Amino acid sequence: MNETPMLFPITPAEFWKQIRMIIEKVIADKLSKQNHSLNHSLLPVKALSKAVEVCKIFEASKPTLCQWLKQKKLKSFKVKSRRYFLSTEIESVISAKPESETNKK
């Protein structure tokens, strides 16, 4: 770059170094937030999920889902003969899952 006079109390090289560091930090923050939001992209956007959809999310069978309900690992509610799960409940189980897996090892 051209050596144009700047009205800062630091040298131009130091100024550009600081600007570069700030930009790198902002980009790293944005990427980490983006990666965090991608983890939840597997969840359906709707507020309620059917049992079949929850089985797909957790890659588990329906009997396993019934066991989790009996063990109170998941909460659900019934409307007539259908069982529904709240997406917030599914998210809380997913976020708590890594902690329980690390305690087993």
C-alpha positions in Angstrom: 0.0 0.0 0.0 1.0 3.6 -0.5 2.6 5.2 2.4 -0.1 7.9 3.0 0.1 9.9 6.1 -2.3 8.8 8.8 -3.4 10.7 11.8 -3.1 7.8 14.3 -0.5 7.5 17.0 0.7 4.2 15.6 2.5 3.1 12.4 0.5 2.1 9.3 1.9 -1.5 9.6 0.7 -1.8 13.2 -2.7 -0.3 12.2 -3.3 -2.8 9.5 -2.1 -5.6 11.8 -4.8 -4.6 14.3 -7.5 -4.4 11.7 -6.6 -7.8 10.4 -6.8 -9.3 13.9 -10.2 -7.7 14.5 -11.5 -9.1 11.2 -10.2 -12.6 11.9 -11.8 -12.5 15.3 -15.2 -11.4 13.9 -15.0 -14.1 11.2 -14.1 -16.8 13.7 -17.1 -15.8 16.0 -19.5 -15.9 13.0 -18.2 -19.3 11.9 -18.6 -20.7 15.4 -22.1 -19.4 15.7 -22.9 -20.8 12.2 -21.5 -24.2 13.2 -23.5 -24.2 16.4 -26.7 -23.5 14.5 -26.0 -26.2 11.9 -26.1 -28.8 14.7 -29.8 -28.1 15.2 -30.6 -28.2 11.4 -31.5 -31.9 11.7 -34.6 -31.0 13.8 -37.9 -30.3 12.1 -38.9 -26.6 12.0 -42.4 -27.3 13.4 -43.2 -27.2 17.1 -44.6 -30.7 17.4 -43.2 -33.9 16.1 -44.8 -37.3 15.8 -43.2 -40.4 17.3 -42.0 -41.6 13.9 -40.2 -38.3 13.3 -38.6 -38.5 16.7 -37.4 -42.0 16.0 -35.7 -40.7 12.8 -34.1 -37.8 14.7 -32.6 -40.1 17.4 -32.1 -43.0 15.0 -34.0 -45.2 17.4 -36.9 -47.7 17.2 -40.4 -47.2 18.5 -39.9 -49.6 21.4 -36.8 -47.6 22.4 -38.8 -44.5 22.3 -41.4 -46.1 24.6 -38.7 -47.1 27.0 -37.4 -43.5 27.1 -40.9 -42.3 27.9 -41.2 -44.8 30.8 -37.8 -43.8 32.1 -38.9 -40.1 31.8 -36.0 -39.3 29.5 -38.5 -37.7 27.1 -41.8 -36.0 27.7 -44.8 -36.2 25.3 -48.5 -35.8 25.3 -51.3 -37.6 23.6 -54.2 -36.2 21.5 -56.7 -39.0 21.1 -54.6 -41.9 19.9 -51.6 -39.8 18.6 -48.5 -39.1 20.6 -46.6 -35.8 20.1 -43.3 -34.4 21.2 -42.4 -30.7 21.7 -39.4 -29.6 19.6 -38.0 -27.8 22.7 -38.1 -31.1 24.6 -36.2 -32.9 21.8 -33.6 -30.1 21.7 -33.0 -30.3 25.5 -32.5 -34.1 25.3 -30.0 -33.6 22.4 -28.1 -30.9 24.2 -28.0 -33.1 27.4 -27.0 -36.3 25.5 -23.2 -35.6 25.2 -22.9 -34.9 28.9 -24.4 -38.3 29.8 -22.2 -40.1 27.3 -19.0 -38.5 28.7 -20.0 -39.6 32.2 -20.3 -43.3 31.1 -16.7 -43.4 29.8 
